[in-house]
Amino acid sequence: MLRSTRRSALPGFGLTMGMTLFWLGLVVLVPLSALLLRAAGMGWEAFAAVGLSPRALAAYRLSFGAALAAAAVNAVFGLLIAWVLVRYDFPGKTLIDAAVDLPFALPTAVAGIALVSLYSDNGWIGSLLAPLGIKVAYTPLGVTIALVFIGLPFIVRSVQPVLADLGRDVEEAAATLGATRAQTFARVILPAVAPALMTGFALAFARGVGEYGSIIFIAGNMPFKSEIAPLLIITQLEQFDYDGATAIACVMLVLSFAMLLFVNLLQAWRAKRGAR
């Protein structure tokens, strides 16, 4: 008896898997391994003197804290924007949909200059906030706003296709069963979009941690106050302290990997729980 075989558009598993591992190793694993090996050769005392110095710890707190806060803000408003774009038709919808991708295409330095022009004390928005005692430019708040700007598309584009596939019939079915709008959102819509929302959150967080161009103009770059970790790495490189830059980069790598691993594990746990 002849067995029918399905032909694949690409070569077999062995070849494609080999190419995948080769390219992943060449682009990602080899550079990161070189970074870790150089950091390992420094010795613990030299590594801790720079990578765990008070100035570096303050920069880590700002970079990771602002990225986390910005991703949380985008998770709320990104979901709202995706909902409006999917569920409603209105004049200018195509223009707004295209504007969501603007942070992707806009050079980060241009974004930083634009944000400073808006939020400085004599800017359009900053001049309105200054009399209220709210200072945005050259503060951690300004860093967070810049990260909200560059992270929004990740949430919207992750959630938008899922909402498009989630028809109105599920909402109508929940309504016929007596569910309120809040119950429909919490028990029907949110569980369906939660994996995509968490994926967008992780992408926005990862982008925020490593962001540089849109932040340096609005941050003020004051040590212990508004200095981000990527800028501290650049500062070490400008001083030809390659070991110091390596130590800071290595700490950022470990912290970023740990937080992204936690988000992915949480997402896998949520998907397994939803499948039961």
Secondary structure, DSSP 8 states (H G I E B T S, - for coil): --------SS--HHHHHHHHHHHHIIIIIHHHHHHHHHHHTT-HHHHHHHHTSHHHHHHHHHHHHHHHHHHHHHHHHHHHHHHHHHH---TTHHHHHHHHTHHHHS-HHHHHHHHHHHHSTTSTTHHHHGGGT---TTSHHHHHHHHHHHHHHHHHHHHHHHHHHS-HHHHHHHHHTT--HHHHIIIIIHHHHHHHHHHHHHHHHHHHHH--TTTHHHH---TTTT--HHHHHHHHHHTT-HHHHHHHHHHHHHHHHHHHHHHHHHHHHHHHHHH-
